């Protein structure tokens, strides 16, 4: 069904005689009754539109339901809002020094959906329906953005520091945050669209890399000097991100290769959306968000070190590859295996209270066994080399066969 979310598109549809049913989304149609008088509305839907009583009656008489905003979501976050969120949308009202997050639409969504970190509210039927309507509209906007694009998802921990600890640097350990930035920047410059979970840590690094597409070494160094190890969600964390964003964009909006997508969730609302994604599809329900991150990445997923959420995404992705659609290629799975993070021996487990906690995961043997059973070992790369990770993704994208994600993105 055709979706109409602008007045211009509405009048084109009406001028053509409304040749097919349409879903008319989030438009102000007050005082536009006469425009609908000569067309058939049968089978169409009015979703979250402002309408005079005469148009509502006309629509219902012709079999075109009008579904209004329920009024239970925060006013700043309508169920039938048009378009994805931007940083300016979610952080409207934020101070230049990163203060006043509590006055922003992002905080409105968090407090509406959650009691506190990890404590969801018990929602009633209308509240659940409203939240799911909101997320469904966001999902539709994501597909519109990604359709026809080469999409790479980058996953990793929300609590990963922006700066390498000096002691680790002295031991020669790699600066993984900035390796992630480098990979995302290189892929964006090769016309891949980067998506992430939209939060802090390595998700932030992924969207930052895309925003730096086309930037020279001096600008990258300037941004690196700004981004310090402030606790995510603090005013200082937000203020330094705003300063880095200002340095990169110089007042302009992200354009072309700088565009990327974050898909955060108010279920983890205490993990704020990062400032570097050009678009955010922020959702209430984490289950829909996680499914989207995995199933929209038609050109591969790169897994940096992470914990429960990242492990969940890995096995969702492995399941997609384990049960392919006939005629489709497997989605590349790239494990960034710094210090053997993903192939820890199974007989050396850490316990609560261990100091320091060794968070390496004994994951690769199981993933490789699944891949061996269903013949997709060639879709898996284990590496610690940014150039090798990029080359693997580029080579896979050059093959003709579509992936399962291409079906969901209407690319076939």
C-alpha positions in Angstrom: 0.0 0.0 0.0 1.2 3.5 -0.9 2.3 5.6 2.2 1.7 9.3 1.9 3.4 11.5 4.5 3.7 14.9 2.8 1.0 17.3 1.6 2.8 17.4 -1.8 2.5 13.7 -2.3 -1.1 13.8 -1.0 -2.2 16.3 -3.7 -0.3 14.3 -6.4 -2.4 11.2 -5.3 -5.6 13.2 -5.3 -4.9 14.8 -8.6 -4.4 11.3 -10.1 -7.8 10.4 -8.8 -6.6 8.3 -5.8 -5.8 5.3 -8.1 -5.0 3.0 -5.3 -5.6 2.8 -1.6 -3.1 4.7 0.6 -2.0 5.0 4.2 -2.0 8.7 4.9 0.4 9.3 7.8 0.6 12.1 10.3 -0.7 15.0 8.1 -2.8 18.1 9.1 -5.9 17.7 7.0 -8.0 20.3 8.7 -9.7 22.6 6.2 -8.9 20.1 3.3 -12.2 18.3 3.2 -13.1 19.5 -0.3 -9.9 17.9 -1.7 -11.3 14.4 -0.9 -14.8 15.0 -2.2 -14.4 13.5 -5.7 -12.2 10.5 -5.1 -12.8 7.0 -3.6 -11.2 6.5 -0.2 -12.2 2.8 0.0 -9.4 0.7 1.5 -7.3 3.7 2.6 -6.3 4.5 6.1 -5.8 7.8 7.9 -3.1 7.3 10.6 -2.5 10.1 13.2 -3.9 12.8 10.9 -5.7 15.9 12.1 -9.1 15.9 10.5 -12.4 17.8 10.6 -15.5 15.9 11.6 -16.8 16.1 8.0 -13.7 14.3 6.6 -13.8 11.7 9.4 -17.4 10.9 8.5 -16.7 10.8 4.8 -13.7 8.4 5.3 -15.7 6.0 7.5 -18.7 6.0 5.1 -16.3 5.0 2.3 -14.5 2.3 4.4 -11.4 4.3 5.2 -10.7 4.0 9.0 -9.2 7.0 10.7 -6.9 6.1 13.6 -6.0 9.0 15.8 -3.1 9.5 18.1 -4.0 7.8 21.4 -2.7 10.6 23.5 -0.8 8.4 26.0 2.7 8.8 24.6 4.7 11.9 25.5 3.7 14.7 23.2 7.2 15.0 21.9 7.1 11.4 20.7 3.9 10.8 18.7 3.0 7.3 17.6 2.5 8.5 14.0 5.4 10.9 13.7 6.9 11.3 10.3 10.6 10.6 9.7 13.4 9.2 11.7 14.7 11.1 14.7 17.8 13.3 14.5 20.2 14.3 17.3 18.4 17.7 17.4 15.1 16.0 17.8 16.0 13.7 20.6 18.2 16.3 22.4 15.9 19.3 21.9 16.4 21.5 25.0 19.9 20.2 25.8 22.3 22.8 27.1 25.6 23.5 25.2 27.4 22.2 28.2 25.4 18.9 28.1 23.1 19.8 30.9 19.3 19.6 31.0 19.0 16.1 29.5 16.0 15.7 31.8 14.1 18.2 29.7 14.6 16.5 26.4 12.3 14.3 24.3 14.8 11.4 24.8 14.3 11.6 28.6 10.6 11.9 28.1 10.6 8.5 26.4 12.8 6.9 29.0 10.7 8.0 31.9 7.4 7.1 30.1 8.6 3.5 29.4 10.9 2.7 32.3 10.9 3.0 36.1 14.7 3.1 36.0 17.7 1.2 34.6 16.5 -2.3 33.8 13.1 -1.7 35.4 10.3 -1.6 32.7 6.9 -0.3 33.7 3.9 -2.5 33.4 2.0 -1.0 30.5 -1.7 -1.2 29.9 -3.3 -2.3 26.6 -3.5 1.2 25.1 0.0 2.0 26.2 1.4 -1.1 24.7 -0.5 -0.5 21.5 0.7 3.1 21.3 4.4 2.1 21.8 4.1 -0.6 19.2 2.5 1.8 16.7 5.4 4.2 17.3 8.0 1.5 16.7 6.2 0.2 13.6 6.3 3.7 12.0 10.0 3.9 12.9 10.6 0.6 11.3 8.9 1.7 8.1 11.1 4.8 8.1 14.3 2.7 8.5 13.4 0.6 5.5 12.8 3.7 3.4 16.3 5.0 4.4 18.1 1.7 3.8 16.3 0.6 0.6 18.8 0.1 -2.2 21.8 0.7 0.1 24.8 -1.5 1.1 24.3 -1.7 4.8 26.9 -2.8 7.4 26.1 -3.2 11.1 28.8 -2.7 13.7 28.1 -4.1 17.1 30.0 -3.8 20.4 29.8 -2.9 24.1 28.1 0.3 25.3 30.7 0.8 28.1 33.8 0.8 25.9 36.0 3.8 26.7 36.9 6.5 24.1 40.5 6.6 25.2 42.9 3.8 25.6 44.2 3.4 29.1 47.8 4.6 29.3 48.9 1.3 31.0 47.4 -0.7 28.2 49.0 1.6 25.6 52.3 1.0 27.3 51.8 -2.8 26.9 51.2 -2.3 23.2 47.5 -3.1 23.3 45.5 -1.7 20.3 43.2 1.3 20.6 40.0 -0.6 19.6 37.6 2.4 19.9 39.6 4.2 17.2 40.1 1.1 15.1 36.3 0.9 15.0 36.2 4.5 13.9 38.7 3.8 11.2 36.8 0.8 9.9 33.5 2.7 9.8 35.1 5.7 8.1 36.6 3.5 5.4 33.4 1.6 4.8 31.4 4.9 4.6 33.8 6.3 2.1 33.2 3.2 0.0 29.5 3.9 0.0 28.4 1.5 2.7 25.8 2.8 5.1 26.7 2.1 8.7 24.1 1.2 11.3 24.7 0.6 15.0 22.7 0.1 18.2 22.8 3.9 18.5 24.2 4.1 22.0 27.6 4.9 23.6 30.9 3.0 23.5 31.6 1.1 20.3 28.2 2.0 18.9 29.3 5.6 19.2 32.6 4.8 17.5 30.8 3.2 14.5 28.5 6.3 13.9 31.5 8.6 14.5 33.5 6.9 11.8 30.7 7.4 9.3 30.4 11.1 10.3 34.1 11.5 9.7 33.8 10.2 6.1 35.9 12.5 3.9 37.7 14.1 6.8 41.4 14.5 6.7 43.9 13.3 9.3 44.1 16.7 11.0 40.3 16.8 11.6 40.3 13.2 12.9 43.1 14.1 15.3 41.1 17.2 16.4 38.1 15.1 17.2 40.2 12.5 19.0 41.6 15.3 21.2 38.1 16.4 22.2 36.6 13.0 23.1 37.7 12.2 26.6 36.8 9.3 28.9 33.8 10.8 30.6 31.1 8.5 31.9 28.5 7.9 29.3 25.3 9.8 30.0 27.1 12.5 31.9 26.9 16.2 31.0 30.6 16.1 30.1 30.1 13.1 27.8 27.4 14.9 26.0 29.2 18.3 25.8 32.4 16.8 24.3 30.3 14.9 21.7 28.6 18.2 20.8 32.0 19.9 20.5 33.3 17.1 18.3 30.1 17.2 16.1 30.5 20.9 15.7 34.1 20.5 14.6 33.2 17.9 12.0 30.0 19.5 10.6 30.8 23.2 11.0 27.1 23.9 11.3 25.9 21.8 8.4 23.8 18.7 8.5 25.3 15.3 7.8 25.2 14.6 4.1 26.1 11.8 1.7 28.6 9.4 3.0 28.4 11.0 6.5 24.9 9.7 7.0 24.5 6.7 9.3 21.8 5.1 11.4 21.6 4.4 15.1 18.8 2.1 16.4 18.7 2.7 20.2 15.9 1.7 22.6 14.3 3.3 25.6 14.5 -0.1 27.3 18.1 0.9 27.8 17.2 4.5 28.1 20.0 5.1 30.7 22.4 4.5 27.7 21.8 7.7 25.8 21.8 7.9 22.0 25.1 9.0 20.6 25.6 12.4 18.9 27.2 11.1 15.7 24.4 9.1 13.9 22.7 11.3 11.3 19.5 9.5 12.0 18.1 7.5 15.0 15.2 5.1 14.9 14.7 5.0 18.6 12.2 2.4 19.7 10.5 1.4 22.9 10.7 -2.4 22.4 14.2 -3.8 22.3 13.1 -7.1 20.6 12.1 -5.2 17.4 15.2 -3.2 17.6 17.5 -6.2 17.9 15.7 -8.0 15.1 16.1 -5.0 12.8 19.8 -4.5 13.5 20.5 -8.1 12.4 18.0 -8.5 9.5 18.7 -5.1 7.8 22.5 -5.5 7.5 22.6 -6.9 4.0 26.4 -6.4 3.6 27.5 -7.9 6.9 27.9 -7.4 10.6 31.1 -6.7 12.4 31.3 -7.8 16.0 33.6 -5.9 18.4 33.9 -7.0 21.9 30.7 -6.8 23.9 28.6 -8.6 26.4 25.1 -10.0 26.7 23.5 -7.8 24.0 26.3 -8.4 21.5 26.2 -12.2 22.1 22.5 -12.2 21.6 23.0 -10.4 18.2 25.6 -12.9 17.2 23.3 -15.9 17.7 20.4 -14.1 16.0 22.7 -13.5 13.0 24.0 -17.1 13.1 20.4 -18.3 13.1 19.6 -16.2 10.0 22.6 -17.8 8.2 21.7 -21.3 9.5 18.3 -21.1 8.0 18.8 -19.3 4.6 16.2 -18.5 2.0 17.0 -20.5 -1.1 19.0 -18.5 -3.7 20.3 -16.0 -1.2 23.9 -15.6 0.1 24.8 -15.7 3.8 25.5 -12.4 5.5 29.2 -11.9 6.4 30.0 -12.3 10.1 33.3 -10.5 11.1 34.6 -11.1 14.6 37.1 -8.5 15.7 39.1 -10.8 18.0 41.3 -8.4 20.0 43.3 -10.4 22.6 41.4 -13.5 21.6 38.1 -12.0 22.9 35.8 -14.4 21.0 37.7 -17.7 21.3 38.4 -18.0 25.0 38.9 -21.7 25.9 35.7 -23.1 27.4 37.4 -24.5 30.5 38.7 -21.1 31.8 35.7 -19.2 33.0 35.6 -16.1 35.1 33.4 -15.7 38.2 31.8 -12.7 39.9 34.4 -11.1 42.1 37.4 -11.9 39.9 39.8 -8.9 39.8 40.3 -8.0 37.1 37.3 -9.6 35.4 38.2 -11.4 32.2 35.2 -10.9 29.9 36.5 -12.9 26.9 33.8 -15.2 25.5 34.2 -18.9 24.4 31.9 -18.2 21.5 33.7 -19.0 18.2 33.8 -22.8 18.5 30.0 -22.9 18.7 29.5 -20.4 15.8 31.9 -22.3 13.7 30.2 -25.6 14.4 26.9 -24.1 13.3 28.5 -22.7 10.2 30.1 -26.1 9.4 26.7 -27.8 9.6 25.1 -25.5 7.1 28.2 -24.6 4.9 28.7 -21.0 5.7 32.2 -21.0 7.1 33.3 -18.9 4.1 31.0 -16.1 5.5 33.0 -15.9 8.7 36.1 -13.9 9.3 38.1 -13.7 12.5 40.6 -10.8 12.5 42.3 -8.0 14.3 43.2 -6.1 11.2 41.0 -3.2 10.1 42.1 -3.4 6.5 41.3 -7.2 6.4 37.8 -6.6 7.9 37.0 -3.9 5.3 38.4 -6.0 2.4 36.2 -9.0 3.4 33.1 -6.9 3.5 33.9 -5.2 0.2 34.6 -8.5 -1.5 31.3 -10.1 -0.2 29.3 -7.1 -1.4 30.7 -7.5 -4.9 29.1 -10.9 -5.3 25.8 -11.0 -7.3 23.7 -13.1 -4.9 21.4 -11.1 -2.6 21.2 -11.8 1.1 18.1 -12.4 3.3 18.2 -8.8 4.3 17.8 -7.6 0.8 14.3 -9.2 0.8 13.3 -7.3 3.9 14.7 -4.1 2.3 12.8 -4.6 -0.9 16.0 -4.8 -2.9 14.9 -7.7 -5.1 
